[in-house]
Amino acid sequence: MKLLTLNMHKGFSALNRRFILHELREAIRASQADVVFLQEVLGDHREHSTRYEEWPDGSQYEFLADTIWSSFAYGKNAVYPEGHHGNALLSKYPILRHANHDVSTRKAERRGLLHAVIHPPEEPRPMHLVCVHLGLTGGQRREQIRLLCELLARETDPEDPVIVAGDFNDWRQQAHDPLAAGAGLREVFIEAYGRAARTFPVRRPLLKLDRVYLRNLQVEQAEVLSGHPWRDLSDHAALSWHVHSHASRRN
């Protein structure tokens, strides 16, 4: 199974210079990902929809999913007079159920954990997906990581495969240990290369903000997508990875 995560910057290039949603859709399609984790997705924006001629008729996540990803889920987090944005999941496998869990710690900075369950036919157990975009301060992130661990303890079986991916804003790399201790999660790039991936800013990545954590899954390949065309599609680099479960490999 191939997966991809990206903070898509609401469909605009770095510094909001260009509206690039159509180019972004082509890049995500070309990646051939089975499941896509997206952050900063606009569900609606009344001003942008009248300002930009190529603005889609519906939501950004429906436009991106189109005919490629038959299932999608959206978690509305930030709501303002012009519209709203949040996290989204696109899946080639049916999404059996999903819910957005509010983990906001400040009224002015709304955050959520978008949790979805799929069951790929080759996997013996259902797979849990959590798309995250954590807060800007260390205190916020510590509380949100605690709530993420509680969510996984409540909603998953210890044997279920789990993927947690997104923008952790964790530039001090303080999430690894509590996620390992509290939820048994391993970071993909640390496991593959010994260190987390540099993803921000995309043209000269210095900060390790975007992450992928797994449980009961094996990493086959992991890659930072910061070259053409990705460097022109967001202020974050995208991450791509392949996984399989231990059980499916044995079968």
C-alpha positions in Angstrom: 0.0 0.0 0.0 1.3 3.4 -0.9 0.4 6.5 1.1 1.1 10.2 1.0 0.8 13.2 3.4 0.9 16.9 2.7 0.0 20.2 4.3 -1.5 21.6 1.2 -1.6 25.3 2.3 -5.2 25.7 1.3 -4.4 25.1 -2.4 -1.9 28.0 -2.7 1.8 28.0 -3.3 4.3 29.2 -0.7 3.6 32.9 0.3 0.2 32.5 -1.4 1.7 33.6 -4.7 -0.4 31.3 -6.9 -3.6 29.3 -6.7 -2.3 25.8 -7.6 -5.1 23.4 -6.7 -5.3 22.0 -10.3 -1.5 21.3 -10.4 -1.7 19.8 -6.9 -4.4 17.4 -8.1 -2.3 16.2 -11.0 0.7 15.7 -8.7 -1.2 13.7 -6.2 -2.8 11.6 -9.0 0.7 10.9 -10.4 1.9 9.7 -7.0 -0.5 6.7 -7.4 -1.1 6.8 -3.6 -3.8 4.5 -2.3 -4.5 6.8 0.7 -3.7 10.5 1.0 -3.6 12.5 4.3 -4.1 16.2 3.8 -4.0 19.2 6.1 -5.1 22.8 5.6 -7.9 21.8 3.2 -10.6 24.3 2.5 -14.1 22.9 2.8 -15.5 26.3 1.7 -14.4 29.8 1.1 -16.9 32.2 -0.3 -14.4 35.0 -1.1 -11.9 32.8 -2.9 -14.7 31.1 -4.9 -15.6 34.4 -6.5 -12.1 35.7 -6.9 -10.4 32.8 -8.7 -11.9 31.7 -12.0 -10.6 28.1 -11.6 -12.0 27.6 -8.1 -13.9 24.3 -7.9 -17.6 24.2 -7.6 -17.5 22.0 -4.4 -15.0 21.5 -1.7 -11.3 21.1 -2.3 -11.2 17.6 -1.0 -14.0 16.5 -3.3 -12.2 18.1 -6.2 -8.9 16.3 -5.3 -10.6 13.0 -4.8 -12.6 13.2 -8.1 -12.7 9.8 -9.9 -9.5 8.5 -8.4 -10.2 8.1 -4.7 -13.7 6.8 -4.3 -13.9 7.4 -0.5 -13.1 10.6 1.4 -13.5 12.1 4.8 -13.2 15.7 6.0 -12.8 17.1 9.5 -13.8 20.7 9.9 -11.6 22.5 12.4 -11.3 26.2 11.8 -14.5 28.1 11.0 -14.6 31.8 10.1 -17.0 34.2 8.3 -15.7 33.3 4.8 -15.7 29.5 5.3 -13.8 26.7 7.0 -10.8 24.4 6.7 -9.5 21.3 8.3 -8.0 17.8 7.6 -9.0 15.3 4.9 -8.4 11.7 4.0 -8.7 10.3 0.4 -8.9 6.6 0.0 -9.2 4.0 -2.8 -10.6 1.7 -0.2 -14.0 2.2 1.3 -14.0 4.3 4.5 -16.1 2.2 6.9 -16.5 5.0 9.5 -14.9 8.2 10.4 -15.1 11.0 13.0 -13.3 14.3 13.7 -12.2 14.6 17.3 -11.7 18.2 18.6 -8.4 18.6 20.4 -8.3 22.4 20.5 -6.7 24.0 23.5 -7.3 27.6 22.4 -10.5 29.2 21.0 -8.4 31.1 18.4 -6.6 28.0 17.2 -8.9 25.1 16.4 -7.4 21.6 15.9 -8.8 18.1 15.3 -7.8 14.5 14.8 -9.6 13.0 11.8 -9.9 9.3 12.5 -11.1 6.8 9.8 -11.2 3.1 9.4 -10.6 1.1 6.2 -10.2 -2.6 5.6 -8.1 -3.3 2.5 -9.0 -6.8 1.1 -5.4 -8.0 1.5 -5.3 -7.1 5.2 -6.7 -9.5 7.9 -7.7 -6.7 10.3 -9.2 -3.2 9.8 -6.7 -0.4 9.5 -7.0 2.9 11.5 -5.9 6.2 9.9 -5.5 9.4 11.8 -4.8 12.7 10.0 -3.4 15.3 12.3 -2.4 19.0 12.4 -1.1 19.9 15.8 -0.8 23.3 17.5 1.9 25.9 17.3 3.1 25.8 20.9 4.7 23.0 22.9 2.0 23.0 25.5 -0.7 22.6 22.9 1.1 19.7 21.3 1.7 17.9 24.5 -2.0 17.9 25.4 -2.9 17.0 21.8 -0.5 14.1 21.8 -2.0 12.9 25.1 -5.5 13.0 23.5 -4.2 11.2 20.4 -2.9 8.4 22.6 -6.3 8.2 24.4 -8.1 8.1 21.1 -6.1 5.1 19.9 -6.5 3.3 23.2 -10.2 3.8 23.0 -10.9 3.1 19.3 -8.3 0.5 18.3 -7.4 -3.1 19.3 -3.7 -3.5 20.2 -3.3 -5.8 17.1 -4.9 -3.4 14.6 -2.6 -1.7 12.0 -2.5 2.1 12.7 -1.1 5.0 10.6 -0.9 8.5 12.1 0.3 11.2 9.7 0.3 14.9 9.1 1.8 18.2 10.2 2.9 17.8 13.8 4.5 21.3 14.1 7.0 19.5 16.3 10.2 21.3 15.4 11.8 20.3 18.7 11.0 16.6 18.0 9.3 16.0 21.4 6.5 13.8 20.0 8.5 10.6 19.4 8.9 9.3 23.0 5.3 10.0 24.2 3.8 8.5 21.1 6.0 5.4 21.5 5.2 5.0 25.2 1.6 6.0 25.0 0.5 4.3 21.8 3.3 2.0 20.6 3.9 4.2 17.5 7.1 4.2 15.5 8.1 7.0 13.2 8.6 5.9 9.6 11.7 8.0 8.6 13.5 7.4 11.9 12.9 3.6 11.3 14.1 3.8 7.7 16.9 6.3 7.9 17.6 7.0 11.6 16.2 10.5 11.6 12.9 12.4 11.0 12.4 14.0 7.5 13.1 17.7 6.9 10.0 19.1 5.3 9.8 22.9 5.9 10.2 25.2 4.1 9.8 23.1 1.0 12.5 24.9 -1.1 15.1 24.5 1.6 13.8 22.1 4.2 15.3 22.7 7.6 12.5 21.8 10.1 11.2 18.3 10.7 7.5 19.2 11.0 5.7 16.5 9.0 5.6 13.0 10.4 4.3 9.4 9.8 3.9 7.0 12.7 3.0 3.4 12.4 1.9 0.4 14.6 1.7 -3.2 13.4 3.0 -2.3 10.0 6.3 -2.6 8.2 7.9 0.2 6.2 9.1 -0.8 2.7 10.0 2.6 1.3 9.9 6.3 2.5 10.6 9.4 0.5 10.5 13.2 0.9 8.9 14.8 -2.1 10.5 18.3 -2.3 11.6 18.5 -5.9 9.6 19.3 -9.0 6.6 19.7 -9.0 6.1 19.5 -5.3 8.3 22.5 -4.4 5.8 24.7 -6.2 2.7 23.2 -4.7 2.9 24.1 -1.0 5.2 25.6 1.7 5.7 22.0 3.1 7.3 19.0 1.3 5.1 15.9 0.9 6.0 12.6 2.4 5.4 9.3 0.6 5.8 5.7 2.0 4.9 2.1 1.3 3.7 -0.3 4.1 2.6 -3.8 4.5 1.3 -5.6 7.7 3.3 -8.4 9.2 0.2 -10.7 8.9 -0.4 -9.9 5.2 3.3 -10.6 4.4 3.0 -14.0 6.2 -0.1 -14.8 4.2 
